[in-house]
């Protein structure tokens, strides 16, 4: 198979979908890899490293898109890339379709196949291709939140760890999944007082065993959230429903309960966000203020630490990419149910229920496309 890696062009996106080490493994497996010139530079990988790994360097994105049978990306294709997608082509990347109706409809028009990193799901319900970026985003949420709590940034002027004689700052984490767990660990490591809320009691019981003493575990209800936001210095939104839009746990009205200078970091923004007033921002212009509350909503947070993120992402995606290349997507998905759950769209049809539900569209069974010969 011929695998193409175009340069990411979303604003402030420095990651790349494949490291030179990953390209070498695909080449060793008998495949061709083409990489757009300078695609890896933002993550610290130069063209010569890809060439040494056996990949070919192409000057333009158009050449990569035109040649490749499978495109590997990090972020969803943006409008200028939509015309480059071919009927029957396979795209393997983050899509987050449920929060992007225009993208969804444009992709359906291409007739291509979309396998979304974020909906590949193991029997344990773990999302193995979302996990590494969730780990990065959870840790970054606290790092960025701490920065915007500083007074020159408009924040409350609170040091999360406090000092002897002064209470540490309070961090509220909504959601006890991978993002929330890593955010809580990071905040606790700084010495903050942390409250982590979730609706899964079994998850809360597990977290009680593994979290440090300065993390309190609370069952999440709208009333309990309203009580917690009153004195929180930093709020981290870490709620995810795989392949579906995130629920709004904090309303516009709830902002009135918070102190001016409180910081919200909504990691769920690329799935619509769990805060009613959230809207996507960029690393170049990451925050805005609503009712005195600072909103940080960078939709590609891990892009701010691209070298770490690229290596972590390739570690997770490469085994699946090799399967797709070796077998073709139909046979690979027939043999690997977690990978089959990643198929969001095929030949103009939605094949993932959460995306179909978001826009009132019909959901086709992916098995209709894989066919009996691949069963």
Secondary structure by P-SEA (a helix, b strand, c coil): cbbbbccccccccccccccaaaaaaaaaabbbbbbcccccccccccaaaaaaabbbbbccaaaaaacccbbbbcccccccccccccccbbbbccccccccaaaaaaaaaacbbbbccccccccccccccaaaaaaaaaaaaaaaaaaaacccccccccccccccccccbbbbbccccaaaaaaaaaaaaaccbbbbbbccaaaaaaaaacccccbbbbbbcaaaaaaaaccccbbbbbcccccccccccccccccccccccbbbbccccccccccccbbbbcccccccccccbbbbbcccccccccaaaaaaaaacaaaaaaaaaaccaaaaaaacaaaaaaccccccccccaaaaaaccccccccccccccccc
